[in-house]
Amino acid sequence: MTARQDLVDLVDSIRAGTGPARNPYWRKLTVDESVARKAAVLILFGALDDVPAASGKPLVAADLDVLLLERAHTLDDHPGQVAFPGGGIHAGETPVEAALREAEEETGLDPSGVEVLGALPELALPRGNFLVTPVLAWWASPSPVRVVDYGESAQVFRVPVRDLLDPENRTMAAVTRMNQTFQSPAFTVNSLVVWGFTGMILNELFDQLAWAVPWDRTRLHPLDL
């Protein structure tokens, strides 16, 4: 069994209605679907550059990386947060088309090298009133990536999955607003904290794929926003 096959099997099980149970965390996040804005993000996994393509050994989760970006700190919405490439769905576009277009516009990747495995169920993002479709994909032929517009992104990077799974890099991000503290699964990588919507998606994916390893969920990382 390869890591890529794990991703394919997850998509197939969700399509068939036999996929793993959703994290109840998502039930707390709702939007008014009648007026919500539609968006899509690209969750792009691929083999690390230092993994020999012709080794003949099945890829495991630790052999992979995932494409992320840090949003520009001057943006009005979610400044400085780590996110998947993505954005609003234009009229006439499918979520897959939108995710690939946005990824190309934000990171300069060549979409012809991306194998789309499937769209996952929509998720609510109350802040901004978005309904977001995660698009799971495999980087069959990786291309160089970079910041295309520094007004939108501070950096674009590929982070090894092994670093995301490392228990030393796992924490619960804690955000306090109006005397209420909100906690969500997070990752500390590249001197950044991957939290909120992106951290929640990665956390759930790793659990559903059975890639996750035990980590200390009592360790808090307070965020000063």
Secondary structure, DSSP 8 states (H G I E B T S, - for coil): --HHHHHHHHHHHHHTT-S----GGGGG----TTT-EEEEEEEEEEE-TTS-TTS-----GGGEEEEEEEE-TT-SSSTT-EE-SEEE--TT--HHHHHHHHHHHHH---GGGEEEEEE---EEETTTTEEEEEEEEEESS------S-TTTEEEEEEEEHHHHH-GGGEEEEEEEETTEEEEEEEEEETTEEE-HHHHHHHHHHHHHTT------TT-EEE---
